[in-house]
Amino acid sequence: MELKNLKGTCDFLPEEQILRNNIVSTLKQNFEKYGYLPLETPMLNYFDLLKYKYQEGAEILTEVYRLKDQGNRDLGLRYDLTVPFCKVIGLNKDLPMPFRRYEIGKVFRNGPVKLGRAREFYQCDIDVVGISGRLIEAEQMMMVKDIFAQLNIPVVIKWNNRKLMSGLIEEAGIKSEQVADTIGLIDRLNKISKSELIAEFEKIGINQQQVETILTLFDKTLEEYTLQFAESNNENIKQGLAEINELNQLLTKLNMQECCEFSPTLARGLSIYTGTVFEFFDKQKRISSSLGGGGRYDRIITEFMDNGQEYPAVGLCFGLEPIFALLEKTKQANLVKVFIIPMGTEVECLNLASTLRTNGVNVLVEMNKRKVKKSFDYANKTDIKYVIVVGSNEIESGNFALKNMQTGEQTEVTLEQMLKILKG
């Protein structure tokens, strides 16, 4: 048997997983600061649940890992965290509204594998159900800014509104049944050439003259849209501009303008979005793909519940993989702070290690009786910063030679002094 990973999956060695854990920890801390509560949902679901918001033949459904259990039930592995979240709301009708949750977990897609697209990957989601209006949208953008400031990644948050997009497409004379496909192509305006774009539009029945009108309509500033459509009777444009200007005023008052940028072509591909949409990107453009995104989706849970009540919702997802790619150079190989090498003092060293651990220091004790040089080599290879060699003299005197493996400096310290250094 050849040992290899399934295409689209990978192993993460300790130095990689340490960094990934640090990213996830930063996300969790900030999610909880903003009042989101942890939630965990099953990876395994009924296939009927997974497909409920899509038509048969939808591309995403072709990527679901489907299987049968011993009871011949039609099951599938989750492909996102939104549908399981909707299920939780449906099964727990007494949840106090608004309800905020975060979930970080693996999802699975049996699709083509390419750079940035795997079959098994993590999604890091937050969602809130039960709040209408722009205030929650502005707050989620504030959270994005806080998180990336803590990760030391400068970002730009690009945002738009799906109602405005739909209205502008209607102004171009596009049929209602073509609007969804048109939005998907507009989202690619800056990603493919004009000739390729025209060819794609032709495939969905839109002629070159209509394409030119679309290109003109989607190349304006917020001020230009506000002036041009001040007296418009197009309901989507009126509602879209009202929501956009309300959010823009909030972002200005919250001093968010420096990192936020209105982008009329941003669509967030999925058809579930009903209003504000946003994505965030590395400001230094070290990576072209987004680091995550989200938006308002007021219909999906409302239709799922189907009880006559409204369930407005807004959420966002952080991309663990692109964030990891940006921070990969900062990864560390070990979480151990000090390596203790016994010289006939194994029991005493275990007691010393226990004292250090009680005080919050990660400790490793040499147990293979390797010579000091080989133990030092091991510390270097595994990136352990400090080493102490402990013999009977050190135990009797209470003084230890603490060696910094990065600088080569060795300092004689008491246990109390050692703790200050190791915890510093």
C-alpha positions in Angstrom: 0.0 0.0 0.0 1.3 3.4 -1.0 1.1 5.9 1.9 -0.5 9.2 0.7 -3.2 11.7 1.4 -6.4 11.8 -0.5 -6.2 14.6 -3.1 -7.6 17.8 -1.6 -6.7 16.9 2.0 -3.5 17.4 3.9 -1.7 16.9 7.2 -0.5 19.9 9.3 2.7 19.3 11.2 3.1 20.9 14.7 4.7 24.1 13.5 1.8 24.6 11.1 -0.9 23.5 13.5 0.4 25.8 16.2 0.0 28.8 13.9 -3.5 27.6 12.8 -4.5 27.2 16.5 -3.3 30.7 17.2 -5.4 32.1 14.4 -8.5 30.2 15.6 -7.8 31.3 19.2 -7.7 35.0 18.0 -11.0 34.5 16.1 -12.7 32.9 19.1 -11.6 35.6 21.5 -13.0 38.3 19.3 -16.2 36.4 18.5 -16.9 36.2 22.2 -15.9 39.8 22.8 -18.8 40.7 20.5 -21.3 38.5 22.3 -21.3 35.4 19.9 -21.8 32.1 21.6 -20.1 28.8 20.6 -22.1 26.2 18.7 -21.2 22.8 17.3 -23.3 20.9 14.7 -22.9 17.4 13.3 -20.8 16.9 10.2 -23.2 14.1 9.1 -26.7 15.2 8.0 -29.7 14.0 6.1 -29.2 14.8 2.5 -32.7 16.4 2.2 -31.6 19.0 4.8 -28.4 19.8 2.9 -30.2 20.3 -0.4 -33.2 22.3 0.8 -32.1 25.7 -0.3 -31.0 24.6 -3.8 -32.7 23.3 -6.9 -31.9 19.7 -8.1 -28.8 19.9 -10.2 -27.3 22.9 -8.5 -23.5 22.8 -8.7 -23.0 22.7 -4.9 -25.2 19.6 -4.6 -22.9 17.7 -7.1 -20.1 18.3 -4.6 -21.8 16.8 -1.6 -20.3 13.7 -0.2 -23.3 11.4 -0.1 -23.5 8.0 1.7 -26.0 5.5 3.1 -26.0 4.2 6.6 -26.9 0.7 7.7 -30.6 1.8 7.8 -30.3 2.8 4.1 -30.8 6.5 5.0 -29.7 9.1 2.5 -27.0 11.1 4.2 -24.3 13.6 3.4 -21.3 15.5 4.9 -22.0 19.2 5.5 -20.5 21.5 2.8 -21.0 24.7 4.9 -22.1 25.8 8.3 -25.1 27.9 7.4 -27.6 25.1 6.7 -26.8 23.3 10.0 -27.2 26.7 11.7 -30.7 27.1 10.1 -31.5 23.6 11.4 -30.6 24.5 14.9 -32.9 27.5 14.8 -35.7 25.3 13.5 -35.2 22.7 16.2 -35.0 25.2 19.0 -37.9 27.5 18.6 -37.6 28.9 22.1 -34.1 30.4 21.5 -34.1 34.1 22.7 -33.9 36.4 19.8 -31.6 37.9 18.6 -29.4 34.8 18.7 -25.7 35.1 18.0 -23.5 32.1 17.4 -20.1 31.2 16.1 -18.9 27.9 14.8 -15.5 26.7 13.6 -15.5 23.3 12.0 -14.6 21.2 9.0 -16.7 21.1 5.9 -16.4 18.8 2.9 -16.8 19.4 -0.9 -16.3 16.7 -3.5 -15.3 19.2 -6.2 -12.2 20.0 -8.4 -9.0 20.5 -6.4 -6.9 23.5 -7.2 -4.8 26.2 -5.5 -6.9 27.5 -2.6 -9.7 24.9 -3.0 -9.6 21.7 -1.0 -12.0 18.9 -0.4 -11.8 19.1 3.4 -11.3 22.5 5.0 -12.3 24.7 8.0 -14.9 27.4 8.0 -14.9 30.0 10.8 -18.4 31.5 10.8 -20.4 34.0 12.9 -24.1 34.6 12.4 -26.9 36.5 14.1 -30.6 36.0 13.5 -33.2 38.4 14.7 -31.7 41.9 13.9 -32.7 44.1 11.0 -31.0 47.3 9.9 -27.5 48.4 9.2 -26.1 48.7 12.8 -25.3 45.0 13.1 -23.7 45.1 9.6 -21.4 48.0 10.7 -20.6 46.1 13.9 -19.5 43.0 12.0 -17.2 45.2 9.9 -15.8 46.6 13.1 -15.1 43.0 14.3 -13.2 42.3 11.0 -11.0 45.4 11.6 -10.3 44.4 15.2 -9.4 40.8 14.3 -7.0 41.6 11.5 -5.4 44.4 13.6 -4.7 41.7 16.2 -3.3 39.4 13.6 -1.2 42.3 12.2 -2.7 42.0 8.7 -3.8 45.4 7.3 -7.1 44.8 5.4 -9.5 46.7 3.1 -13.2 45.8 3.5 -15.0 46.1 0.2 -18.8 46.3 0.5 -21.9 46.7 -1.7 -25.7 46.0 -1.7 -27.4 43.2 -3.7 -30.6 45.3 -4.0 -28.8 48.1 -5.8 -27.1 45.5 -8.1 -30.5 44.0 -9.0 -32.0 47.4 -9.7 -29.1 48.5 -11.9 -29.4 45.3 -13.9 -33.1 46.0 -14.4 -32.2 49.5 -15.6 -30.1 47.8 -18.3 -33.2 46.0 -19.6 -32.2 42.6 -18.4 -35.0 40.1 -17.9 -35.8 39.1 -14.3 -34.9 35.4 -14.9 -31.4 36.6 -16.0 -30.7 38.8 -13.0 -29.1 36.1 -10.8 -26.7 34.9 -13.6 -25.9 38.5 -14.5 -24.9 39.3 -10.9 -22.6 36.3 -10.9 -20.8 37.7 -14.0 -20.6 41.2 -12.7 -18.8 39.8 -9.7 -16.1 38.7 -12.2 -15.7 42.1 -13.9 -12.2 42.6 -12.5 -11.1 39.0 -12.8 -11.5 38.3 -16.6 -11.0 40.3 -19.8 -13.7 42.3 -21.5 -13.8 39.9 -24.5 -14.2 36.9 -22.1 -16.9 38.7 -20.2 -18.9 39.5 -23.4 -18.6 35.8 -24.4 -19.9 34.8 -20.9 -22.8 37.2 -21.2 -23.7 35.9 -24.6 -24.1 32.4 -23.2 -26.9 33.6 -20.9 -28.6 35.6 -23.7 -27.4 39.1 -23.1 -26.2 41.0 -26.2 -23.1 43.3 -26.5 -25.1 46.5 -26.3 -26.6 45.4 -23.0 -23.2 44.5 -21.7 -21.9 48.0 -22.6 -24.8 49.5 -20.6 -24.0 47.2 -17.7 -20.3 48.2 -17.7 -21.3 51.9 -17.7 -23.9 51.4 -14.9 -21.4 49.5 -12.7 -18.6 52.0 -13.0 -19.8 54.9 -10.7 -19.1 56.2 -7.3 -21.6 56.2 -4.4 -22.1 60.0 -4.9 -22.8 59.5 -8.6 -25.4 56.8 -7.9 -27.1 58.9 -5.3 -27.4 61.9 -7.7 -28.3 59.9 -10.8 -31.1 57.9 -9.1 -32.4 60.4 -6.6 -35.8 60.4 -8.3 -35.8 56.8 -9.5 -39.0 54.7 -9.4 -37.0 51.5 -9.4 -37.8 50.0 -6.0 -34.6 47.9 -5.8 -32.4 51.0 -6.5 -34.4 53.1 -4.0 -34.1 50.5 -1.2 -30.5 49.6 -2.1 -29.3 53.3 -2.1 -31.1 54.0 1.2 -29.4 51.0 2.9 -26.0 51.9 1.3 -26.2 55.5 2.5 -27.3 54.5 5.9 -24.4 52.1 6.3 -22.0 54.6 4.8 -23.0 57.2 7.4 -22.5 54.7 10.2 -19.0 53.7 8.9 -18.0 57.4 8.7 -19.2 58.1 12.3 -17.3 54.9 13.5 -14.1 56.1 11.8 -14.1 53.0 9.6 -13.7 54.8 6.3 -10.0 54.3 6.2 -10.4 50.5 5.8 -13.8 50.4 4.1 -14.4 50.8 0.3 -17.7 50.8 -1.5 -17.4 48.5 -4.5 -20.5 48.4 -6.9 -19.4 45.2 -8.6 -19.0 43.1 -5.4 -21.7 40.4 -5.3 -20.6 37.5 -3.1 -21.6 34.9 -5.7 -24.2 33.0 -3.6 -27.9 33.9 -4.3 -28.9 33.8 -0.7 -27.8 37.4 0.0 -30.6 40.0 0.1 -28.9 43.3 1.0 -25.4 44.3 2.2 -22.5 42.1 1.2 -18.8 42.6 2.0 -15.5 40.9 1.6 -12.1 41.7 3.1 -8.7 41.6 1.4 -5.0 42.0 2.3 -4.3 45.7 1.8 -0.7 44.9 0.7 -2.1 42.5 -2.0 0.3 39.7 -1.0 -2.6 37.4 -1.8 -5.3 38.1 -4.4 -8.2 36.0 -3.0 -10.4 37.4 -0.2 -9.7 36.6 3.4 -13.4 36.1 4.0 -16.7 37.8 3.6 -20.4 37.9 4.5 -23.6 39.7 4.2 -27.3 39.9 5.0 -29.5 36.9 4.1 -33.1 37.7 5.3 -35.0 35.0 3.4 -33.2 31.7 4.0 -34.1 31.1 7.7 -37.5 32.8 7.2 -38.3 30.3 4.4 -36.8 27.5 6.3 -39.1 28.1 9.3 -42.2 28.9 7.2 -44.2 30.0 10.3 -45.3 33.5 9.2 -42.6 35.2 11.1 -39.5 37.1 9.8 -36.0 35.9 10.7 -33.6 38.5 9.4 -30.0 37.3 9.5 -26.5 38.5 8.8 -23.2 36.6 9.1 -19.7 36.3 7.8 -17.0 33.7 7.4 -13.2 34.0 7.9 -10.9 32.0 5.6 -8.5 30.1 7.7 -6.4 29.0 4.7 -5.6 32.4 3.2 -5.0 33.9 6.7 -2.6 31.0 7.4 -0.8 31.6 4.0 -0.2 35.2 5.0 1.1 34.4 8.4 3.0 31.2 7.5 6.4 32.9 8.0 5.6 33.6 11.6 5.0 29.9 12.5 6.9 28.4 15.5 8.0 24.8 15.7 7.3 24.2 19.4 5.2 25.4 22.3 7.6 24.0 24.9 9.4 26.8 26.7 12.1 24.9 28.6 13.8 21.5 28.2 15.1 19.9 31.4 18.0 17.4 31.1 18.4 15.2 34.2 21.8 14.0 35.3 20.8 11.2 37.6 18.0 13.4 39.0 15.0 12.2 37.0 12.5 12.2 39.9 13.7 15.6 41.1 13.4 16.9 37.5 9.8 15.7 37.3 9.0 17.6 40.5 10.7 20.7 39.1 8.7 20.4 35.9 5.5 20.0 37.9 6.3 23.3 39.7 7.0 25.1 36.4 3.8 23.7 34.8 1.7 24.8 37.8 3.0 28.3 37.1 2.0 28.2 33.4 5.2 27.2 31.8 5.3 24.4 29.1 8.0 21.9 30.0 9.6 18.9 28.4 11.9 16.5 30.4 14.5 14.3 28.7 13.7 10.7 29.4 15.9 8.7 27.0 19.1 9.4 28.9 20.7 11.0 25.9 24.1 12.7 26.3 24.0 16.4 26.9 25.2 17.3 23.4 22.5 15.2 21.8 19.9 16.7 24.1 21.0 20.2 23.1 20.9 19.2 19.4 17.3 18.0 20.0 16.3 21.3 21.6 17.8 23.2 18.6 16.0 21.0 16.0 12.7 21.4 17.8 13.0 25.1 18.4 12.9 24.9 22.2 14.2 28.3 23.5 15.6 27.4 27.0 17.5 24.4 28.4 18.6 23.5 31.9 20.9 20.6 32.9 20.0 19.4 36.4 22.4 17.4 38.6 22.7 16.9 42.3 24.5 20.3 42.8 21.6 22.2 41.2 19.1 20.4 43.4 21.1 21.0 46.6 21.9 24.7 45.8 18.6 25.7 44.2 20.6 27.5 41.5 20.2 26.5 37.8 22.2 27.4 34.6 19.4 28.5 32.2 20.7 28.5 28.6 19.0 30.5 25.9 19.5 28.3 22.8 18.8 31.2 20.4 21.5 33.5 21.7 23.8 31.0 23.4 23.7 33.1 26.6 23.7 31.2 29.9 22.4 32.7 33.2 22.6 31.3 36.7 19.1 31.7 38.3 17.0 30.7 41.2 13.7 29.0 40.6 11.9 32.3 41.3 14.2 34.1 38.8 13.7 31.3 36.2 9.9 31.7 36.4 10.1 35.4 35.7 12.3 34.8 32.6 10.2 31.8 31.3 6.9 33.7 31.8 8.2 37.0 30.4 
